[in-house]
């Protein structure tokens, strides 16, 4: 029986090891920086209160703030968010979510608000300067509903990167401004 020379054995083992290591892809982690996380302005248990011109107050509750990773192949994308619900709401499953995800191309930041039909893609919107309740904000993102009905009755809202939801307008034209 013929045996392989030691050189040939070493060559086959070396090629196999090189092949194995060259085909393994290294995982890529996309982590949120502290300035990214600053978009999530609410904490667990925060109460966000709004008052209309008639003096009626609505209270929203922020809960379940979380950070995690989503996985796509060898890519790990960090994400964070917090859920928002209208306190004492009688409509089931009508919550909102402030959410940020770190992608290879940048951040994806979205906001859904209870009783608002659309999702605001903050990361693809441009901020405007707007005075609300006597305060001038330079970081306002505005969302307008495509449609309103008895369930989705918020017509538009103004969101500030630094303080969160500042104001919204319902389909009956009532203006609700945040109470600080």
One Martini backbone bead per residue (centre of mass of N, CA, C, O) as a GRO file, in nm:
protein
  180
    1UNK     BB    1   0.096   0.037   0.022
    2UNK     BB    2   0.046   0.364  -0.034
    3UNK     BB    3   0.195   0.664   0.081
    4UNK     BB    4   0.191   0.970   0.187
    5UNK     BB    5   0.358   1.229   0.202
    6UNK     BB    6   0.402   1.467   0.435
    7UNK     BB    7   0.369   1.709   0.246
    8UNK     BB    8   0.087   1.632   0.131
    9UNK     BB    9  -0.063   1.627   0.399
   10UNK     BB   10  -0.005   1.921   0.477
   11UNK     BB   11  -0.140   2.047   0.229
   12UNK     BB   12  -0.428   1.939   0.274
   13UNK     BB   13  -0.471   2.057   0.558
   14UNK     BB   14  -0.413   2.353   0.490
   15UNK     BB   15  -0.633   2.389   0.274
   16UNK     BB   16  -0.871   2.318   0.457
   17UNK     BB   17  -0.832   2.540   0.668
   18UNK     BB   18  -0.842   2.781   0.476
   19UNK     BB   19  -1.124   2.720   0.363
   20UNK     BB   20  -1.280   2.735   0.626
   21UNK     BB   21  -1.192   3.034   0.710
   22UNK     BB   22  -1.280   3.180   0.435
   23UNK     BB   23  -1.601   3.098   0.458
   24UNK     BB   24  -1.616   3.252   0.714
   25UNK     BB   25  -1.819   3.482   0.855
   26UNK     BB   26  -1.828   3.772   1.007
   27UNK     BB   27  -1.980   3.934   1.235
   28UNK     BB   28  -2.216   4.212   1.234
   29UNK     BB   29  -2.234   4.507   1.436
   30UNK     BB   30  -2.516   4.730   1.508
   31UNK     BB   31  -2.490   5.000   1.718
   32UNK     BB   32  -2.615   5.204   1.952
   33UNK     BB   33  -2.582   5.518   2.034
   34UNK     BB   34  -2.646   5.754   2.263
   35UNK     BB   35  -2.771   5.951   2.045
   36UNK     BB   36  -2.979   5.744   1.949
   37UNK     BB   37  -3.122   5.689   2.230
   38UNK     BB   38  -3.240   5.986   2.260
   39UNK     BB   39  -3.509   5.930   2.103
   40UNK     BB   40  -3.586   5.782   2.370
   41UNK     BB   41  -3.760   5.988   2.592
   42UNK     BB   42  -3.889   5.752   2.733
   43UNK     BB   43  -4.006   5.585   3.025
   44UNK     BB   44  -4.096   5.380   3.242
   45UNK     BB   45  -4.407   5.527   3.353
   46UNK     BB   46  -4.467   5.750   3.185
   47UNK     BB   47  -4.655   6.053   3.172
   48UNK     BB   48  -4.856   6.186   2.903
   49UNK     BB   49  -4.987   6.512   2.883
   50UNK     BB   50  -5.299   6.654   2.758
   51UNK     BB   51  -5.449   6.970   2.644
   52UNK     BB   52  -5.727   7.141   2.575
   53UNK     BB   53  -5.926   7.426   2.538
   54UNK     BB   54  -6.144   7.286   2.751
   55UNK     BB   55  -5.950   7.119   2.975
   56UNK     BB   56  -5.896   6.851   2.873
   57UNK     BB   57  -5.743   6.538   2.976
   58UNK     BB   58  -5.481   6.338   2.844
   59UNK     BB   59  -5.335   6.009   2.907
   60UNK     BB   60  -5.021   5.867   2.867
   61UNK     BB   61  -4.843   5.547   2.857
   62UNK     BB   62  -4.523   5.433   2.930
   63UNK     BB   63  -4.387   5.107   2.822
   64UNK     BB   64  -4.161   4.876   2.767
   65UNK     BB   65  -3.853   4.915   2.766
   66UNK     BB   66  -3.621   4.820   2.496
   67UNK     BB   67  -3.341   4.598   2.412
   68UNK     BB   68  -3.209   4.463   2.098
   69UNK     BB   69  -3.171   4.203   1.852
   70UNK     BB   70  -3.147   4.160   1.510
   71UNK     BB   71  -3.136   3.896   1.258
   72UNK     BB   72  -2.929   3.885   0.945
   73UNK     BB   73  -2.750   3.649   0.936
   74UNK     BB   74  -2.439   3.817   1.019
   75UNK     BB   75  -2.641   4.041   1.124
   76UNK     BB   76  -2.654   4.287   1.390
   77UNK     BB   77  -2.939   4.475   1.514
   78UNK     BB   78  -3.000   4.733   1.699
   79UNK     BB   79  -3.279   4.790   1.929
   80UNK     BB   80  -3.538   5.029   2.030
   81UNK     BB   81  -3.819   5.074   2.268
   82UNK     BB   82  -4.160   5.210   2.327
   83UNK     BB   83  -4.462   5.194   2.470
   84UNK     BB   84  -4.795   5.335   2.390
   85UNK     BB   85  -5.084   5.443   2.588
   86UNK     BB   86  -5.405   5.506   2.651
   87UNK     BB   87  -5.551   5.584   2.922
   88UNK     BB   88  -5.840   5.406   2.949
   89UNK     BB   89  -5.881   5.248   2.703
   90UNK     BB   90  -6.147   5.084   2.500
   91UNK     BB   91  -5.945   5.001   2.280
   92UNK     BB   92  -5.813   4.735   2.160
   93UNK     BB   93  -5.494   4.733   2.048
   94UNK     BB   94  -5.412   5.074   2.082
   95UNK     BB   95  -5.103   5.117   2.031
   96UNK     BB   96  -4.773   5.236   2.054
   97UNK     BB   97  -4.439   5.318   1.891
   98UNK     BB   98  -4.107   5.379   1.978
   99UNK     BB   99  -3.845   5.339   1.721
  100UNK     BB  100  -3.508   5.193   1.692
  101UNK     BB  101  -3.270   5.115   1.422
  102UNK     BB  102  -2.965   4.973   1.338
  103UNK     BB  103  -2.811   5.019   1.039
  104UNK     BB  104  -2.578   5.022   0.797
  105UNK     BB  105  -2.717   5.307   0.677
  106UNK     BB  106  -2.851   5.358   0.965
  107UNK     BB  107  -3.140   5.491   1.087
  108UNK     BB  108  -3.455   5.366   1.215
  109UNK     BB  109  -3.734   5.584   1.271
  110UNK     BB  110  -4.037   5.528   1.458
  111UNK     BB  111  -4.398   5.628   1.483
  112UNK     BB  112  -4.663   5.530   1.684
  113UNK     BB  113  -5.000   5.628   1.763
  114UNK     BB  114  -5.265   5.632   1.925
  115UNK     BB  115  -5.516   5.676   1.686
  116UNK     BB  116  -5.314   5.650   1.440
  117UNK     BB  117  -5.282   5.543   1.113
  118UNK     BB  118  -4.991   5.605   1.084
  119UNK     BB  119  -4.643   5.607   1.012
  120UNK     BB  120  -4.353   5.763   1.130
  121UNK     BB  121  -4.060   5.841   0.940
  122UNK     BB  122  -3.817   6.009   1.081
  123UNK     BB  123  -3.551   5.936   0.917
  124UNK     BB  124  -3.707   6.062   0.638
  125UNK     BB  125  -3.742   6.328   0.774
  126UNK     BB  126  -3.789   6.677   0.823
  127UNK     BB  127  -3.725   6.925   1.021
  128UNK     BB  128  -3.894   7.179   1.204
  129UNK     BB  129  -4.010   7.498   1.288
  130UNK     BB  130  -4.207   7.538   1.596
  131UNK     BB  131  -4.477   7.687   1.769
  132UNK     BB  132  -4.570   7.554   2.099
  133UNK     BB  133  -4.703   7.685   2.368
  134UNK     BB  134  -4.466   7.922   2.340
  135UNK     BB  135  -4.262   7.715   2.207
  136UNK     BB  136  -3.959   7.676   2.040
  137UNK     BB  137  -3.899   7.440   1.785
  138UNK     BB  138  -3.628   7.267   1.583
  139UNK     BB  139  -3.747   6.935   1.608
  140UNK     BB  140  -3.998   6.889   1.411
  141UNK     BB  141  -4.234   6.628   1.347
  142UNK     BB  142  -4.477   6.562   1.094
  143UNK     BB  143  -4.805   6.411   1.097
  144UNK     BB  144  -5.041   6.279   0.855
  145UNK     BB  145  -5.340   6.158   0.789
  146UNK     BB  146  -5.511   5.973   0.551
  147UNK     BB  147  -5.720   5.887   0.782
  148UNK     BB  148  -6.042   5.898   0.950
  149UNK     BB  149  -6.206   5.769   1.249
  150UNK     BB  150  -6.322   5.630   1.534
  151UNK     BB  151  -6.032   5.501   1.582
  152UNK     BB  152  -5.880   5.718   1.384
  153UNK     BB  153  -5.875   6.053   1.521
  154UNK     BB  154  -5.596   6.144   1.437
  155UNK     BB  155  -5.473   6.385   1.212
  156UNK     BB  156  -5.221   6.513   1.381
  157UNK     BB  157  -4.859   6.557   1.456
  158UNK     BB  158  -4.603   6.665   1.698
  159UNK     BB  159  -4.248   6.587   1.706
  160UNK     BB  160  -3.983   6.577   1.941
  161UNK     BB  161  -3.664   6.475   1.997
  162UNK     BB  162  -3.638   6.598   2.302
  163UNK     BB  163  -3.973   6.564   2.416
  164UNK     BB  164  -4.164   6.458   2.205
  165UNK     BB  165  -4.477   6.480   2.229
  166UNK     BB  166  -4.658   6.798   2.178
  167UNK     BB  167  -4.888   6.758   1.943
  168UNK     BB  168  -5.246   6.727   1.859
  169UNK     BB  169  -5.504   6.653   1.610
  170UNK     BB  170  -5.831   6.615   1.568
  171UNK     BB  171  -6.105   6.569   1.360
  172UNK     BB  172  -6.250   6.817   1.537
  173UNK     BB  173  -5.996   7.033   1.577
  174UNK     BB  174  -5.859   6.957   1.829
  175UNK     BB  175  -5.611   7.084   2.048
  176UNK     BB  176  -5.324   6.903   2.180
  177UNK     BB  177  -5.119   6.987   2.457
  178UNK     BB  178  -4.849   6.960   2.630
  179UNK     BB  179  -4.777   6.893   2.966
  180UNK     BB  180  -4.503   7.009   3.181
   0.00000   0.00000   0.00000
